[in-house]
């Protein structure tokens, strides 16, 4: 009976349901998903452009690494994305303020990524980019396939949140009590696994739970997952290379 109903719905809507017992229009959900991935693609392209400028123009990284003003500005750049998230939570439905805040958020985070990459060999950056792209594409395809088969990953939320708390405490301990190269690699490996889980979790939410007016938050979530996965892999390769 369910197959018959959906078979009729497929003819009328022109799209298969993304998961069993889907009540909304598949076409509307696919349009929402395409919008999210369009925004995400622009964010990643902007990140690559900004980071490439920071890495290739050596005076930028030298200024941040050798001067007090550069250090102060670096701290401002680091905290800017977190500050921008506050007004973004209030204006995420108001155009064009939402896109302006999203751009500021992306540029600030991209600059921080660029400064991180500026002191890393190009081979390691390339390896991290390739592996990140492969993992993101694989996990995205897997999550869409699993959703169609009826799997639900909503249960991962509390576990991933707890894991991030452990990761933050791990990082704080590392700052005050450095444990060496092995611990850095362990930290990077744990972070990579956690953000792989977040990619699956947020993609599943994108398919099933985000409302159509939450496209900004959906894009921000996936963007942060990808950037954090890249930085985690970069940490592993950099520690292994030293």
N, C-alpha and C positions, 0 to 999 in steps of 0.2 A: 504493500500500500504506500509506504514511504517512497519507494523507488518510482512508483507510478506517479505520485504527486510531483516529485521532483523532475521526473521526465517531462511532464507537462510544463513545469515551471521553466525548465531549461529552454524549451522551444519558445516560450513567451519572452523570457528575459535574455536569451542568447548567451548565457554563461552558466557553468556548473557551480553548485554550491562549494564554498571553500572548506566546509566541515559539515558533518552530519547534523541534522536538525537545525540547520541555519534558517532563521526566520526573516532576516532582512534580505534586500535585493542583492544578489551577487554582483550585478553590474555597478551598483553604488559603492559597494565595498571595494571592488577592484579599482574604481576611479579614485577612491580615497587612498588605496595602497600606492597607486601610480603617483599620486600627488606627493606622498611622503617620500618615495624614493627619488622623485625629481628634486625635491628640496635637499635631501641628503646628498645627492650627487653634486649639487651646486656647493654645498658646504665642504665636501671633500675636495673638490676642485679648488675652492678658495684656500683651503688649508695647504694643499700642495703648492699653490702659487706663493702664498705668504712665506711658508717654510723654505721654499727654494730661494727666495730673495734673501732671507735671513742667513741661510747657509752659504750662499754664493758671495754675498757682500761681506767680506771679512771684517771691515771696520765696525759693523753692527755688533757682532759677537764679541769683538775685542773691547768695545765700549762697555758692554754689560759685564764682562768678566774682570775688567781691570780698574773700574772706577766706582767710587761710592755712589755717585748719581745713577750709574747703570744698575747697581744692585738695588737701590731704592725703586727705580723704575721697573725692574724685574719683579719685585714683590708686588707692585701695583698691578702689573700685567697678570700675575698669577691669581690675584684675588678678584680681578675684574669679572671673570665669567661667573663667579659665585654671587657677586653683587648684582649683576645683570639678571640673574635668574629670579630675583625678588620682584622687580617690576614686570618681568616677563610673565610671571604667574598671575599678575593682575590684568595685563593687557594682551594676553595671548589670542584673544578673539577680536582685537581692535586693529583694523588695517588702516594705515601702513605701519603703525607703531610696532606691531608684533614682528614684522620683517626687519625693521630697523634694529630692534633689540637683538633679534636673532643674528643679524650681521655683526653687531658689536661683539656679541658672545663668541661667534665663530672666529673673528679676526683675532681677538685677544688670546683665545686658546691656540689658534694657529701660530701666533707669534711665540708662545711658550713652547710649542712643539718644535718650532724652528730653532730656538735657542738650545733646546735639548739635543737636536740633531747636529748642531754646528760643531760640537766637540766629539762627534762619533765618526769613524771612518765610513766612507761612502759605501763600501761593500756590505757593512753591517746594516746600514739603512736600507739598501736594496733588498737584502735578505728578509728583513723585517716586513717591508712593504709587500713583497711577493707572498710570504707566508700569511700575513694578515688578510690579503685579498683572497687567497685560496680558502682560508678558514671561514671568512665571512660568507663567501658565496656558497660553500658547502653547507654550512649551518642554516643559511637562509633557505636553500632548496630542501634540506631535510625537514625543517620546521613546517614548510608549506605542505610537503608530502605527509608528514605525521598528522597535521591538522585535518587533512582530507581523510585520513584513515581513522580519525576519531580520537587521537591522543590529545591530552590537555596538559600544558606545562604550567598552569597557574600555581600549582603547589610549590614551585621552585622559589617563589617570592620570598617567604620568610627565611629559607635556607641561604639564599644569595645575600640577603641583607645582613644576616649574622656573619657570613663569610667576609663581607666587606668590612664589618666592624673589626674582625680579627686581623684583616689585612692592614687597616689603619693603625691598630695598636702595634702590629709587627713593624710598620714603617717608623713609628715613634720610637720604639725600642732601638731600631737600627741607627737612628740619629744620635742617640745618647750612648749606646753601647754597640758600636760596630762589631759585627761578628765575622767579617771577612767575605771573600768572594763566593764561597759555597752558600752562605746565607742569602746573599744577593740573588744568586741563581734560584734558590728555593723560593724567595719572595716573588721573583718574576714568573716562575712556573705556577705558583699558586694564583697569582693575579691573572695569568693567562687563562687558567681553567675557570676561574670565577667569571671573567668577562665573556668567555665562550658561553657559559650558562646564561649570562644576561642577554646575549644576542638571541639565543633561543627563546628566552622568557619574553623579551620585548617584541620579538617578531610574532610570537603567539598572541600577545596582546594586540598587536597591530591587526592581525587577522580577525580577532574575535571581540575585543573589548573596548578599544579606543572609540570614542564617539567622533562623529565627522568634524566637530569643531575643535578637536584636540590634536590637530595635525602638527602644530608647532611642538607640543610636548613629545609626540611620537618621534618626530625628526630629531629632537634634542637627545632623547633617550638612546636611539640607535647610533647617533653620531658619537656620543660619549662612550658607548660600548666599543665602537671601532677604534677610536683614538686611544682608549685605555688598553685595549688588546695590543695595538701597535707598540705603545710605550712599554708594555710588559715584555713583549718579545724582544724589543730593543734592549731592555735591561738584561735579558738572558744572554743574548749574543755578545753584548758589550762585556759582560762579566766573563764569558767564556773566552773572549779574545785577549783579555789581559793576562 
